[in-house]
Amino acid sequence: MRHMKIWTLAGGLALAGAAQAQYDAGLLRLAQAHKAALTEDLGVVVNMDSGTDDAAGLAKVEGMLAQRLRVLGADVEVRSSPPAAGRTIIGTLHGEGTKNILLMIHYDTVFGIGDAAKRPFKVVGNKAFGPGVADAKGGALLILHALDLLRERQFRAFKTLTVLFNPDEEKSSLGSRSIIQKLSADQDFVLVFEPPESERVTVGTNGIAYVHLDVQGRASHAGSAPEAGRNAAIELAHQLLQLNDLGSTAKGTTVNWTVVQAGGAVNIIPEKAGATADMRMSDPSEIARVQADADRLIQKKLIPETQVSVRVEDRRPPFGRNESSDSLAALAKSIYAEMGRPLTAAAMRYGTDAGFAYNPASPAKPVVLDGMGIVGDRIHSSDEWADLDSIVPRLYLTVRMIEAMSVRN
């Protein structure tokens, strides 16, 4: 078995292989042989509802994933993850090497109960469709089939190879984040199997926060005594205009107001109103800056005797771009080059669980790389799809990455 060269550069761990190295023909044949079985498995799991709040559906998918890990020889632990409706699955394989490697992805989706029956798994050409087919059930199955390929190759040069499947990523991993953080701290490498939209790996993601704006006014009859009221909806509109530029182009921070609520009856001056904004940032200090700016701006009110408050809620930290992750992406590029395929690396504006695995104080422990999942697009939509032609190269990439990360010169 051919080993990749691994050495240390200042500021992080760098891994590289010969860009023109000959591909591993045996592995490629095995990956090709797994394509049909992985596609069949994808059909089974996509046809199971597993929305973040669907306890029954999550339990069905949990049972399938946990059983597959046991069949592959992993020690499996299933942990309750309140307030999540589902449980976090941890499977561990023990090898003979020195490196601890974590493969992780979520198995919840954004879709509701009954969506799988309405839009069951189907294949059209090289694309598979269905709820969560790419985000991220395809990623979960890539992990399982990669472990099977490693077993077939009798590769055990890692110390531990751990798999984490969590049930609540689509709602900020409130129940599983502490498990991810604790488990990641003991790893040398973490690979996250979120779906890229093209042949890409992800070397950075944004953090996520919510900005909550609340206005308290005074109710009154809208027809006979509107002047006695204090219209919370009008004050909310005023505040939204004032707070519309909380983002920072220089720092890449965005704040977009997306949910607005006010009033309940046409003939009542609304006494309460509220709005929530989606905030994305690469610099965690932006949370405090946005809070301070918002607190200052809301002091200027349009409607007297209304009370206005704003609160920035930290939901997910960023996975900051760093030299160690860039070096791991370089390894991924060299592996793709073995197959004669191009691969890009990019920092993305969305947020993922990579932010909980990443340690900004020590980016080389663990080294994190995201975007390892099946290629797909139209994520979170009714026509979400996965590229079945990406299965073989992604399996090849995952196995070669694990083999390369497990060994040193």
VEXKE-514245 format. One record per atom (N, C-alpha, C, CB): residue in three letters; x, y, z. Coordinates in steps of 0.2 Angstrom, whole numbers, plus 5000, padded with zeros to 4 digits. Glycine has a CB too. Example, Ala and Ser with C-alpha at 12.3 -4.5 7.8 and 13.67 -1.06 7.14 Angstrom:
2
ALA506649725039;ALA506249785039;ALA506649845039;ALA505749785045;SER506449895035;SER506849955036;SER506450005039;SER507049975029;
This chain:
409
MET500449945000;MET500050005000;MET500450065000;MET499550005006;ARG500350114996;ARG500750174995;ARG500550225000;ARG500650204988;HIS501050255004;HIS500950305009;HIS501150375006;HIS501350285015;MET500650425008;MET500850495007;MET501350515011;MET500150535007;LYS501750565009;LYS502250595013;LYS501950655018;LYS502850635009;ILE502150655024;ILE501850705029;ILE502350735032;ILE501350665034;TRP502350805033;TRP502850835037;TRP502550905039;TRP503450855032;THR502950935044;THR502650995047;THR502951055044;THR502850995054;LEU502551105043;LEU502751175041;LEU502551225047;LEU502351195035;ALA502951275047;ALA502751325052;ALA502051345052;ALA503251385051;GLY501751345058;GLY501051365058;GLY500551315057;GLY500951415053;GLY500751255056;GLY500251195055;GLY500551135051;GLY499651225051;LEU500051085051;LEU500251025048;LEU500151025041;LEU499850965051;ALA500651005037;ALA500551005029;ALA500650935027;ALA501051055026;LEU500150915022;LEU500250855019;LEU500250865012;LEU499650805022;ALA500650825009;ALA500650835001;ALA500850764998;ALA501050884999;GLY500650754992;GLY500850694988;GLY501050714982;GLY500350644988;ALA501350674978;ALA501550694971;ALA500950704967;ALA502050634968;ALA500950764964;ALA500350784960;ALA500150734954;ALA500350854958;GLN500750704952;GLN500650664946;GLN500650594948;GLN501150684941;ALA500550574954;ALA500650504956;ALA500050464953;ALA500550494964;GLN500250404951;GLN499750354948;GLN499250334953;GLN500150294946;TYR498650334950;TYR498050324955;TYR498150244957;TYR497450334951;ASP497750234963;ASP497750164966;ASP497150134962;ASP497550174974;ALA497350084957;ALA496850054953;ALA496450004957;ALA497250014948;GLY496749974962;GLY496349924966;GLY495849964970;GLY496849894971;LEU495950024973;LEU495450054977;LEU494950084972;LEU495850114980;LEU495150104966;LEU494650134962;LEU494150084960;LEU494950164955;ARG494350024958;ARG493949964957;ARG493449944962;ARG494349904955;LEU493749954969;LEU493249934974;LEU492749994975;LEU493649934981;ALA492950054974;ALA492450114975;ALA491950104969;ALA492850174974;GLN492150084963;GLN491650074958;GLN491150024959;GLN492050064951;ALA491449964963;ALA490949914965;ALA490449934970;ALA491449854967;HIS490649984974;HIS490150004979;HIS489650054977;HIS490550034985;LYS489750084971;LYS489250134969;LYS488550114969;LYS489450154962;ALA488350054966;ALA487650024966;ALA487450014972;ALA487649964961;ALA487849984977;ALA487549974984;ALA487450034988;ALA488049924987;LEU487850084987;LEU487750154990;LEU487150184988;LEU488450194989;THR487050184981;THR486450214978;THR485850184981;THR486450214971;GLU485850114981;GLU485250074984;GLU485150094992;GLU485350004984;ASP485650104995;ASP485650125002;ASP485350195003;ASP486350115006;LEU485550234998;LEU485350304998;LEU484550304997;LEU485650344993;GLY484350264993;GLY483650264992;GLY483250244998;GLY483450214986;VAL483550195002;VAL483150175008;VAL483150225013;VAL483550115011;VAL483750265014;VAL483750315020;VAL483350375018;VAL484450325022;VAL483450395012;VAL483050455009;VAL482350445010;VAL483250475002;ASN482050385009;ASN481350375010;ASN481150365017;ASN481150305006;MET481550385022;MET481350385029;MET481350465031;MET481850345034;ASP480850485033;ASP480850555036;ASP481350565042;ASP480150575038;SER481650615042;SER482050625048;SER482250705049;SER482750595047;GLY481650745049;GLY481650815051;GLY481950815058;GLY481050845050;THR482250875059;THR482550885066;THR482050875072;THR482850955066;ASP481450885071;ASP480950885076;ASP480550815076;ASP480550935077;ASP480750775071;ASP480350715070;ASP480650655074;ASP480350695063;ALA480450645080;ALA480850595085;ALA480750525082;ALA480550595092;ALA480150505079;ALA480050435077;ALA480450425070;ALA479350425075;GLY480450475066;GLY480850465060;GLY481650465061;GLY480750525055;LEU481850505066;LEU482550505067;LEU482750435070;LEU482750565072;ALA482350415074;ALA482450345078;ALA482550295072;ALA481950325082;LYS482150295067;LYS482250245062;LYS482950245058;LYS481650255056;VAL483150315056;VAL483750325053;VAL484350305058;VAL483850395051;GLU484250325064;GLU484750305069;GLU484850235070;GLU484550335076;GLY484350195070;GLY484350125070;GLY484750095064;GLY483650085070;MET484650115058;MET484950095052;MET485750115053;MET484650125046;LEU485850175054;LEU486550195054;LEU486950155060;LEU486650265055;ALA486650155066;ALA487050115071;ALA487150045070;ALA486650125078;GLN486650015067;GLN486749945065;GLN487249935060;GLN486049915062;ARG487349975055;ARG487849975050;ARG488549985053;ARG487750025044;LEU488650025058;LEU489250035061;LEU489449975065;LEU489250095066;ARG488949945068;ARG489149875072;ARG489349825067;ARG488449855076;VAL489049815061;VAL489249765056;VAL489949775054;VAL488749765050;LEU490149845054;LEU490749855051;LEU491349845057;LEU490849935049;GLY491049825063;GLY491549815068;GLY491649865073;GLY492149795065;ALA491249925073;ALA491349975077;ALA491049965084;ALA491050045074;ASP491349995089;ASP491049995096;ASP490550055095;ASP491550005101;VAL489950045096;VAL489450095095;VAL489150125102;VAL488850075091;GLU489050185103;GLU488750215108;GLU488250265105;GLU489250255113;VAL487650265108;VAL487050305106;VAL486950355112;VAL486450275103;ARG486950415111;ARG486850465117;ARG486250505116;ARG487550505118;SER485850515121;SER485350565121;SER485650635121;SER484950565128;SER485350675117;SER485650745116;SER485050795117;SER485850745108;PRO484850805123;PRO484350855124;PRO484550925122;PRO484050855131;PRO484150975119;PRO483450965118;PRO483350935111;PRO483151035118;ALA483850895108;ALA483750865101;ALA483150815102;ALA484350845099;ALA482750805097;ALA482250755097;ALA482650685095;ALA481750765091;GLY483150685092;GLY483550615091;GLY484150615095;GLY483750615084;ARG484550555094;ARG485150545098;ARG485750545094;ARG485050475101;THR486350555097;THR486950565093;THR487250495093;THR487450615097;ILE487450475087;ILE487850405087;ILE488550415086;ILE487550365080;ILE488950375090;ILE489650375090;ILE489850305089;ILE489950405097;GLY490250295084;GLY490550225082;GLY491350235082;GLY490250195076;THR491650185085;THR492350195085;THR492750125083;THR492650205092;LEU493150135078;LEU493550075076;LEU494250085079;LEU493650065068;HIS494550035082;HIS495250035085;HIS495750005080;HIS495250005092;GLY496350035079;GLY496850015074;GLY497450005078;GLY496950065068;GLU498050005074;GLU498649995076;GLU499150055076;GLU498949935073;GLY498950115074;GLY499350165073;GLY499350215078;GLY499150205066;THR499450285076;THR499550335081;THR499050395080;THR500250365081;LYS498650395075;LYS498250455073;LYS497550435075;LYS498350465066;ASN497150485078;ASN496450485079;ASN496150525074;ASN496350515087;ILE495650495071;ILE495350525065;ILE494550525066;ILE495450495058;LEU494250585065;LEU493450585066;LEU493150605060;LEU493350635072;LEU492650565058;LEU492250575052;LEU491550595055;LEU492250515047;MET491250645053;MET490650665056;MET490150705051;MET490750715061;ILE489550695052;ILE488950725048;ILE488350715052;ILE488950695041;HIS487850755050;HIS487150755053;HIS486750705049;HIS486850825054;TYR486150675052;TYR485750635049;TYR485050665049;TYR485750565051;ASP484950725052;ASP484250765052;ASP484250805045;ASP484150805058;THR483650815043;THR483550865038;THR483050915039;THR483150815032;VAL482950965035;VAL482551025036;VAL481751005034;VAL482751085032;PHE481650945032;PHE481050925029;PHE480550895034;PHE481050875023;GLY479850905033;GLY479350885037;GLY479150815037;GLY478750935037;ILE478750795042;ILE478450725041;ILE477950715035;ILE478050715048;GLY478050665032;GLY477750655026;GLY478050675019;GLY477050685026;ASP478550715020;ASP478950735014;ASP479250675010;ASP479450785015;ALA479450625013;ALA479750575010;ALA479250535006;ALA480150525015;ALA478650525008;ALA478150495005;ALA477950534999;ALA477550475009;LYS477950604999;LYS477650644994;LYS478250644988;LYS477550714997;ARG478850644990;ARG479350654986;ARG479850594987;ARG479750724986;PRO479750534985;PRO480150484987;PRO480750484982;PRO479850414986;PHE481250444984;PHE481950444981;PHE481850424974;PHE482350394984;LYS482150454969;LYS482150444962;LYS482750454959;LYS481550474958;VAL482950424953;VAL483550434950;VAL483350454943;VAL484050374950;VAL483650514940;VAL483550534934;VAL484250554931;VAL483050604933;GLY484450514926;GLY485150514923;GLY485650504929;GLY485250584920;ASN486050554930;ASN486550544935;ASN486350574942;ASN487250564933;LYS485750594942;LYS485550634948;LYS485050594952;LYS485250704946;ALA485150594959;ALA484650564963;ALA484250624967;ALA484950514969;PHE483650614968;PHE483250664971;PHE482850634977;PHE482650694966;GLY482650684982;GLY482350664988;GLY482550704994;GLY482450584989;PRO482150704999;PRO482250745005;PRO482950725008;PRO481650745010;GLY483350775008;GLY484050765012;GLY484450715008;GLY483850725018;VAL484350705001;VAL484750654998;VAL485550684998;VAL484550654990;ALA485650744997;ALA486350774998;ALA486550795005;ALA486450824993;ASP486050835008;ASP486150865014;ASP485750825020;ASP485950935014;ALA486050775023;ALA486650755022;ALA486750675022;ALA487150785027;LYS486150645019;LYS486150575020;LYS486650545015;LYS485450545018;GLY486750575010;GLY487350555005;GLY487950555009;GLY487350594999;GLY488150605013;GLY488750605017;GLY488850545022;GLY488850675020;ALA488250535025;ALA488250475030;ALA488450415027;ALA487550475034;LEU488150405021;LEU488250335017;LEU488950335014;LEU487750325012;LEU489250395012;LEU489950395010;LEU490350365016;LEU490150465008;ILE490250395022;ILE490650375028;ILE490650295029;ILE490450405034;LEU490050265029;LEU489950195030;LEU490250155024;LEU489150175030;HIS490150175018;HIS490550135013;HIS491250145013;HIS490150155006;ALA491550205015;ALA492250215015;ALA492550165021;ALA492450285017;LEU492150155026;LEU492350115031;LEU492450045029;LEU491950115038;ASP491950025025;ASP491849955022;ASP492449945017;ASP491249945018;LEU492649995013;LEU493249995009;LEU493849985013;LEU493250055004;LEU493950025018;LEU494550015022;LEU494549945025;LEU494550065028;ARG493949915027;ARG493949845030;ARG494149795024;ARG493249825032;GLU493949805018;GLU494149765013;GLU494849765011;GLU493749785006;ARG495149825012;ARG495849835011;ARG496349815017;ARG496049905009;GLN495949795022;GLN496249775029;GLN496749835031;GLN496649715028;PHE496549895031;PHE496949955033;PHE496749965040;PHE496850015029;ARG497249965044;ARG497149975052;ARG497750025054;ARG497149915055;ALA498050065050;ALA498650105053;ALA498450165057;ALA499050125047;PHE497750175058;PHE497550225062;PHE497550205070;PHE496850255060;LYS497550245074;LYS497450235081;LYS496750215083;LYS497750285086;THR496350275081;THR495550265082;THR495250295075;THR495250295088;LEU494750275073;LEU494350295068;LEU493650305070;LEU494450255061;THR493450365072;THR492850375075;THR492350405070;THR492850415081;VAL491650385071;VAL491150415067;VAL490650445071;VAL490850365062;LEU490450505070;LEU489950545073;LEU489350565069;LEU490150605077;PHE488750535070;PHE488150555067;PHE487650595072;PHE487750495063;ASN487550655070;ASN487150695075;ASN486450715072;ASN487450755077;PRO485950725076;PRO485250725074;PRO484950795074;PRO484850685078;ASP485350855075;ASP485150915076;ASP485450975073;ASP485050925083;GLU485950955068;GLU486351005064;GLU485851065061;GLU486750975059;GLU485351045058;GLU484951095055;GLU484651145059;GLU484351055051;LYS484651135066;LYS484451185071;LYS484951205076;LYS483851155075;SER485551205073;SER486151235077;SER486451185081;SER485951295080;SER486351115081;SER486651065085;SER486651085093;SER487351055083;LEU486051115095;LEU486051135102;LEU486151075107;LEU485351165103;GLY485951015105;GLY486050955109;GLY486650915108;GLY485450905108;SER486950925102;SER487550885101;SER488250925101;SER487450845094;ARG488150985101;ARG488751025100;ARG489351015106;ARG488551105101;SER489051005112;SER489550985117;SER489950915116;SER489250985124;ILE489550875113;ILE489850805111;ILE490350815106;ILE489350755109;ILE490250855101;ILE490650865095;ILE491250905098;ILE490350915090;GLN491250955102;GLN491750985104;GLN492250945109;GLN491551045109;LYS491950905113;LYS492350865117;LYS492750805113;LYS491950835123;LEU492350775109;LEU492650725105;LEU493150745100;LEU492050685101;SER493050805097;SER493550835093;SER494250855096;SER493250895089;ALA494150875102;ALA494750895106;ALA495350835106;ALA494650915113;ASP495050775106;ASP495550715106;ASP495750695099;ASP495250655110;GLN495550725094;GLN495750705087;GLN496350735084;GLN495150715083;ASP496650705079;ASP497150735075;ASP496850765069;ASP497750685073;PHE496350735066;PHE496050755060;PHE495250745061;PHE496250725054;VAL494850795058;VAL494150795058;VAL493950805051;VAL493850845063;LEU493550755048;LEU493350765041;LEU492550775042;LEU493450715036;VAL492250825039;VAL491550845039;VAL491250835032;VAL491450915042;PHE490650795032;PHE490450765026;PHE489850805023;PHE490250695026;GLU489850875024;GLU489350915021;GLU489350915014;GLU489350985024;PRO488850925010;PRO488850915003;PRO489150984999;PRO488150905000;PRO489650974995;PRO489851034991;PRO489451034985;PRO490651034989;GLU489351094982;GLU488951104976;GLU489351084970;GLU488751174975;SER489951074970;SER490451054965;SER490951014967;SER490651124961;GLU491451004963;GLU492050964966;GLU492551004970;GLU492450934960;ARG492351014976;ARG492651064981;ARG492751034987;ARG492251124981;VAL493251054991;VAL493251044999;VAL493151115002;VAL493851005001;THR492951115008;THR492851175012;THR493351185017;THR492151175014;VAL493751245017;VAL494251265022;VAL494051315026;VAL494851285018;GLY493451335026;GLY493151385031;GLY492451395030;GLY493551455030;THR492151405036;THR491351425036;THR491251475040;THR490951355038;ASN490651515039;ASN490451565044;ASN490151545050;ASN489951615040;GLY490251585055;GLY489851575061;GLY489151605060;GLY490151615067;ILE488651585064;ILE487951605064;ILE487751635070;ILE487451545061;ALA487351685070;ALA487051715076;ALA486351735073;ALA487451775079;TYR485851745078;TYR485251775077;TYR485151845081;TYR484651725079;VAL484951895078;VAL484751955081;VAL484051965082;VAL485052015076;HIS483851965088;HIS483151975090;HIS482952045092;HIS482951925096;LEU482452075089;LEU482252145090;LEU481552135093;LEU482252185084;ASP481352165099;ASP480752165102;ASP480552235104;ASP480752115108;VAL479852245102;VAL479552315104;VAL478952305108;VAL479352355097;GLN478852335114;GLN478252335118;GLN477952405117;GLN478452325125;GLY477352405115;GLY476952465114;GLY476352465119;GLY476752475107;ARG475752495116;ARG475152495120;ARG474552475116;ARG475052555124;ALA474152435118;ALA473552415113;ALA473052465114;ALA473252345115;SER472652475109;SER472052515109;SER471552505103;SER472252595110;HIS470952525104;HIS470452515098;HIS470752555092;HIS469752535100;ALA470852525087;ALA471052555081;ALA470552605078;ALA471252505076;GLY469952595079;GLY469452635076;GLY469252695081;GLY468852595074;SER469052685087;SER468852735091;SER469352765095;SER468352705096;ALA469952735097;ALA470452775101;ALA471152755099;ALA470352755108;PRO471252765092;PRO471952745090;PRO472552785094;PRO472052755083;GLU472352845095;GLU472852895098;GLU473052875105;GLU472552965099;ALA472652825109;ALA472752805115;ALA473252745115;ALA472152785119;GLY473352715109;GLY473852665109;GLY474552685107;GLY473652615103;ARG475052645107;ARG475752655105;ARG475952595101;ARG476252655112;ASN475952615094;ASN475952565089;ASN476652525089;ASN475752595082;ALA476652465091;ALA477352435091;ALA477552415084;ALA477252365095;ALA477052405080;ALA477252385073;ALA477652445069;ALA476652365069;ILE477352505070;ILE477652565067;ILE478352575070;ILE477252625068;GLU478452565077;GLU479052575080;GLU479552525077;GLU479052575088;LEU479352455076;LEU479752405074;LEU479952425067;LEU479352335074;ALA479552455063;ALA479752475056;ALA480252525056;ALA479152495052;HIS480252575061;HIS480752625062;HIS481352595064;HIS480452675067;GLN481352545068;GLN481952515071;GLN482352475065;GLN481852475077;LEU481952435061;LEU482152395056;LEU482552445051;LEU481652355052;LEU482352495050;LEU482652545045;LEU483352565048;LEU482252605043;GLN483352585055;GLN483952605058;GLN484452545058;GLN483752625065;LEU484252485059;LEU484652425060;LEU484852395054;LEU484352385065;ASN484652425048;ASN484752385042;ASN485452375040;ASN484352415037;ASP485852415043;ASP486552415040;ASP487052395046;ASP486752485038;LEU486852345050;LEU487252315055;LEU487852275053;LEU486852275060;GLY487852255047;GLY488352215044;GLY488952255043;GLY488152175037;SER489452215041;SER490152255039;SER490452215033;SER490652245045;THR490452255027;THR490752235021;THR491452215022;THR490652285016;ALA491852265026;ALA492552255027;ALA492652185030;ALA492852305031;LYS492252165035;LYS492352105039;LYS491952045036;LYS492252115046;GLY491552055031;GLY491152005028;GLY490551985032;GLY491651945027;THR490352025037;THR489852015041;THR489152035038;THR489852045048;THR488651985038;THR488052005035;THR487451995041;THR487851955029;VAL487052045041;VAL486452045045;VAL485852055041;VAL486452095051;ASN485352005040;ASN484852015036;ASN484151995040;ASN484851965030;TRP483752045040;TRP483052035044;TRP482651995039;TRP482752105045;THR482451935042;THR482051885038;THR481351865041;THR482451825038;VAL481251875048;VAL480651865051;VAL480351925054;VAL480651805056;VAL479751945053;VAL479452005056;VAL478751985058;VAL479352065051;GLN478551995065;GLN477851985067;GLN477652045071;GLN477951925072;ALA476952055070;ALA476652115073;ALA475852105073;ALA476852175071;GLY475552115078;GLY474752125078;GLY474452055077;GLY474552165072;GLY473752055079;GLY473451995079;GLY472752005076;GLY473451955085;ALA472452065076;ALA471852085074;ALA471852155071;ALA471352085080;VAL471452155066;VAL471452215061;VAL471152275065;VAL470952205055;ASN470752275070;ASN470452325074;ASN470852345080;ASN469752315075;ILE471452315081;ILE471852335088;ILE472552355086;ILE471852265092;ILE472652415089;ILE473352445088;ILE473852395091;ILE473452515092;PRO474352365088;PRO474752315091;PRO475152335097;PRO475152285085;GLU475152295102;GLU475552315108;GLU476252285108;GLU475252305114;LYS476352235104;LYS476952195103;LYS477152185096;LYS476952125107;ALA477752185095;ALA478052175088;ALA478752145089;ALA478052235083;GLY478952105084;GLY479652085084;GLY479952065078;GLY479652025089;ALA480552055077;ALA480852035071;ALA481551995073;ALA481052095066;THR481751955068;THR482351915069;THR482751925063;THR482251845071;ALA483451935064;ALA483851935058;ALA484351875058;ALA484252005058;ASP484551855052;ASP485051805051;ASP485751845051;ASP484951765045;MET486251825055;MET486851855055;MET487451805054;MET487051885062;ARG487851815049;ARG488451775047;ARG489051815048;ARG488351745040;MET489551785051;MET490251815052;MET490751765052;MET490151855059;SER491351785050;SER491951745051;SER492351765057;SER492351755044;ASP492251825060;ASP492551845066;ASP492151845072;ASP492851925065;PRO492251805077;PRO491751795082;PRO491651865086;PRO492051745087;SER492151915086;SER492051975089;SER491552015087;SER492752015089;GLU491352005081;GLU490752035077;GLU490152035081;GLU490652015070;ILE490051985085;ILE489451975089;ILE489352035094;ILE489451905093;ALA489952045098;ALA489952095103;ALA489852165099;ALA490552095107;ARG490152175093;ARG490152235090;ARG489452255087;ARG490652235084;VAL489052205085;VAL488452215082;VAL487952225088;VAL488152145079;GLN488052195094;GLN487652205100;GLN487752275102;GLN487852155105;ALA488352295102;ALA488452365105;ALA488152415100;ALA489252385105;ASP488252405093;ASP487952455088;ASP487252455089;ASP488152435081;ALA486952395089;ALA486152395090;ALA485952425096;ALA485952325089;ASP486252415102;ASP486052445108;ASP486052525107;ASP486452425114;ARG486552555104;ARG486552625103;ARG486052645098;ARG487252645100;LEU485952615093;LEU485452635088;LEU484752635090;LEU485452595082;ILE484552585094;ILE483852585096;ILE483652635101;ILE483652515099;GLN484152675104;GLN483952725108;GLN483552785105;GLN484552765111;LYS483552795098;LYS483252845095;LYS482552805092;LYS483652865088;LYS481952825096;LYS481352795094;LYS480852845091;LYS481052775101;LEU480452815087;LEU479952855083;LEU479252865087;LEU479752825077;ILE479052815091;ILE478452815094;ILE478552825102;ILE478052755093;PRO478352875105;PRO478552885112;PRO478152835116;PRO478252955115;GLU478552815122;GLU478252775127;GLU478252705125;GLU477552795129;THR478652685120;THR478752615118;THR479452595121;THR478752605110;GLN479452525122;GLN480152495124;GLN480352455119;GLN479952455131;VAL481052465118;VAL481352425112;VAL481952395115;VAL481552475107;SER482052325114;SER482652285116;SER482952245110;SER482452245122;VAL483552235110;VAL483852195105;VAL484352145108;VAL484252235100;ARG484352085106;ARG484852035108;ARG485151995103;ARG484451985113;VAL485851985103;VAL486151945098;VAL486251875101;VAL486851975096;GLU486051825098;GLU486051755101;GLU486651715096;GLU485451715100;ASP487151695100;ASP487651655096;ASP487451585095;ASP488351655100;ARG487451565089;ARG487151495087;ARG487651445085;ARG486651505082;ARG488151475081;ARG488651425079;ARG489351465077;ARG488451395072;PRO489851445080;PRO490551475079;PRO490751465072;PRO491051455084;PRO491151515069;PRO491451495063;PRO492051445063;PRO491751565060;PHE492151415057;PHE492751375056;PHE493151415052;PHE492551305052;GLY493651445056;GLY494151495053;GLY494651465048;GLY494451535058;ARG494751495042;ARG495251475037;ARG495951475041;ARG495151515031;ASN496351425040;ASN496951425043;ASN497451375039;ASN496851395050;GLU498051385040;GLU498551355036;GLU498551275036;GLU499251375038;SER498351245042;SER498351175043;SER497751145039;SER498251155050;SER497151175038;SER496651155034;SER496751165027;SER495951195036;ASP497151215025;ASP497351225018;ASP497851175016;ASP497651295017;SER498251155021;SER498751095019;SER498351035018;SER499251095024;LEU497851025022;LEU497450965021;LEU497050965015;LEU496950955027;ALA496851025013;ALA496451025006;ALA496951015001;ALA496151095006;ALA497651035002;ALA498151014996;ALA498250944995;ALA498751054998;LEU498150905001;LEU498250835000;LEU497650804996;LEU498250805007;ALA497050834998;ALA496450814994;ALA496450824987;ALA495750844997;LYS496750884985;LYS496850904978;LYS497350854975;LYS497150974977;SER497850834978;SER498350784975;SER498050724974;SER498950784980;ILE497550704979;ILE497250634978;ILE496750634972;ILE496850614984;TYR496450694971;TYR495950704965;TYR496450704959;TYR495550764966;ALA496950734959;ALA497450734953;ALA497650664951;ALA498050774955;GLU497650614956;GLU497850544954;GLU497350514949;GLU497850504961;MET496750544950;MET496150514946;MET496150564940;MET495550514949;GLY496550614939;GLY496550654933;GLY495950704934;GLY496450624927;ARG495750724940;ARG495150764941;ARG495350824945;ARG494550724945;PRO495050884943;PRO495250944947;PRO494850954953;PRO495051004943;LEU495050984958;LEU494750994965;LEU494951064967;LEU494850934970;THR494451104969;THR494551164972;THR494451164980;THR494151224969;ALA494751214983;ALA494651224990;ALA494351304991;ALA495251214994;ALA493851304996;ALA493551374997;ALA493351385004;ALA493051394991;ALA493251445006;ALA492951455012;ALA492251475010;ALA493251515016;MET491751455014;MET491051465012;MET490651505017;MET490651395011;ARG490151535015;ARG489751585019;ARG489251555024;ARG489351635015;TYR489051485022;TYR488651455027;TYR488951425033;TYR488251395023;GLY488551405038;GLY488851375044;GLY488751305045;GLY488651415050;THR489251265048;THR489151195049;THR489451175055;THR489451155043;ASP489451115057;ASP489651085063;ASP490451085063;ASP489451015064;ALA490751105058;ALA491451115058;ALA491651165062;ALA491751125050;GLY491251215064;GLY491351265068;GLY491451245076;GLY490851315068;PHE491151185077;PHE491151155084;PHE491751115085;PHE490551115086;ALA492051085079;ALA492651045079;ALA493251085079;ALA492550995073;TYR493251135076;TYR493851185075;TYR494051215082;TYR493651235070;ASN494651215083;ASN494951255089;ASN495351315087;ASN495351205093;PRO495051375087;PRO495451425085;PRO496151445088;PRO495051495085;ALA496151415094;ALA496751425098;ALA497351375096;ALA496651415106;SER497151325092;SER497551265090;SER497351235084;SER497651215096;PRO497351275078;PRO497051245072;PRO497351185070;PRO497151295066;ALA497951165072;ALA498251095070;ALA498051045074;ALA499051105070;LYS497651055079;LYS497450995084;LYS496751015086;LYS497950995090;PRO496250985082;PRO496350945076;PRO496350985070;PRO495750895076;VAL496550955064;VAL496550985058;VAL495850965055;VAL497150965053;VAL495451025053;VAL494751015051;VAL494751025043;VAL494251055055;LEU494350985040;LEU494150995033;LEU493450975032;LEU494650955028;ASP493051025029;ASP492351015027;ASP492251005020;ASP491951075030;GLY491650985018;GLY491450985011;GLY491650915008;GLY491751035007;MET491650865012;MET491950795010;MET491350755007;MET492250765016;GLY490750775008;GLY490150735006;GLY490050734999;GLY489550765009;ILE489450704997;ILE489250694990;ILE489150754987;ILE488650644990;VAL489250764981;VAL489150824977;VAL488350834976;VAL489550834971;GLY488150894977;GLY487450904976;GLY487250974976;GLY486950864981;ASP486550994975;ASP486351064974;ASP485651064976;ASP486551094967;ARG485351124975;ARG484751144977;ARG484551124984;ARG484251114972;ILE485051124989;ILE484951104996;ILE484451144999;ILE485651114999;HIS484051105003;HIS483451125007;HIS482851145003;HIS483651195011;SER482851124996;SER482351134992;SER481951074990;SER482551174986;SER481351084987;SER480951024985;SER481350984980;SER480251044983;ASP481751014976;ASP482150974971;ASP482850974972;ASP482051014964;GLU483050964979;GLU483750944981;GLU483950884977;GLU483750934988;TRP484550884975;TRP484850824971;TRP485550814973;TRP484750834964;ALA485750744972;ALA486450724973;ALA486750694966;ALA486450674979;ASP487350714965;ASP487650684959;ASP487950614960;ASP488250734957;LEU487650564957;LEU487850494958;LEU488550484955;LEU487350454955;ASP488750524950;ASP489350514947;ASP489950534952;ASP489450554941;SER489750574957;SER490250594962;SER490450544968;SER490050654966;ILE490050484968;ILE490150434973;ILE490750404972;ILE489550384972;VAL490950384967;VAL491650344966;VAL492250394968;VAL491750314959;PRO492250454965;PRO492850494967;PRO492850514974;PRO492850554962;ARG492250524977;ARG492250544984;ARG492450484989;ARG491550564986;LEU492250424987;LEU492450364991;LEU493150354990;LEU492050304988;TYR493450364984;TYR494150354983;TYR494550414987;TYR494350364976;LEU494250474987;LEU494550524991;LEU494550514998;LEU494250594990;THR494050495001;THR493950485008;THR494450425011;THR493250465010;VAL494450375007;VAL494850315009;VAL495650335009;VAL494750255005;ARG495850365003;ARG496550385002;ARG496750445008;ARG496650414995;MET496250485009;MET496350535014;MET496550505021;MET495750585015;ILE496050455023;ILE496150415029;ILE496850385029;ILE495550375031;GLU496950345024;GLU497650315024;GLU498250355024;GLU497650275017;ALA498150415021;ALA498750465021;ALA498850495028;ALA498650515016;MET498250515031;MET498250545037;MET498450505043;MET497550575039;SER498450435042;SER498550385047;SER499350375048;SER498250325046;VAL499750395043;VAL500450375044;VAL500850435043;VAL500550325038;ARG501450425046;ARG502050475045;ARG502650445042;ARG502150505052;ASN503050475039;ASN503750455037;ASN504150435043;ASN504050505033;
